[in-house]
Amino acid sequence: MKMLRIGPSGNCALFYETGHKHTYEEAEWLRSLGLTAFEYSFGRGVAIGDAAAEKIRSEFSRCDIEISAHAPYYTNFANASESMIEKSIGYIAASIVAIKKMGGNRVVFHPASCGEMQRADAVSLAKRNIGLLMEKLREQFGNDLNDCIICPETMGKLRQIGRVEEILDFCTLDERLYPCFDFGHINSYLGGGLKTYDDYRRIIELTADKLGDEKTANMHVHFSKIKYGESGEIKHLTFEDNVYGPDYEPLAKVIDEYKLTPYIVCESDGTQVSDALIMKNFHKND
């Protein structure tokens, strides 16, 4: 039976303050707190040894903590260079290899940036190359890709590709593409447009209309409050912020009422676990 899972992105300050040192220790710690998910970042590159990956796999499996991965941040499928597209494909493929060794099956990636192109041209190029990505992944992994969930992420800067509608369109390309809604990013590019239950509900209903119930129920979620400006996202904040938002409570209400089972990752700045626990407590069906 699928379940809603909530946990942090990476090791937060409290993890180290309480005497922990290694990521594999995160599993037992999260279990003791009642959290059930963890996202491992390969943001600066995919580099983890087999022994470390196996230790993480063993501990996270024992503690029933699901683990996901974030691919390197510099993927860009709107790049005009074929060699750079090959590199982006390689970053995601390497992330899949690594997360499988760690016992997970979800990989999140940044879709693209407009660069000097007009947005429509950049989106079209990104869509074509994300289609190519999935072709190459199927060639490399074969049937082993069938249990993977590959998640293009909504982005927070105005010149980045990754608005809700764009992500949904990308996810129509392949059955293994599921949306990663970063609601802090969405709020940032909307200039504070996520406020109410209906604001979140519209996104969920649009997703169901475009992608169907399975991908909607099991979408990937990133959540944090984020400072934004004229160009969109500036920096991640903590739940102590009462200026920028967005607030999690109305999203939790939508998730519960629609009986969704997403994989939810808290990306607060240094307080990921504390804020993930706040998020968890908003849910009535957890």
PyMOL commands that set and color helices and strands:
alter all, ss='L'
color gray80, all
select helices_A, chain A and resi 13-17+25-33+50-62+82-101+119-147+164-171+183-189+197-211+213-217+249-257+272-281
alter helices_A, ss='H'
color red, helices_A
select strands_A, chain A and resi 5-8+37-41+66-70+106-109+112-113+149-152+160-161+180-182+220-223+226-229+232-236+263-266
alter strands_A, ss='S'
color yellow, strands_A
deselect
rebuild
show_as cartoon
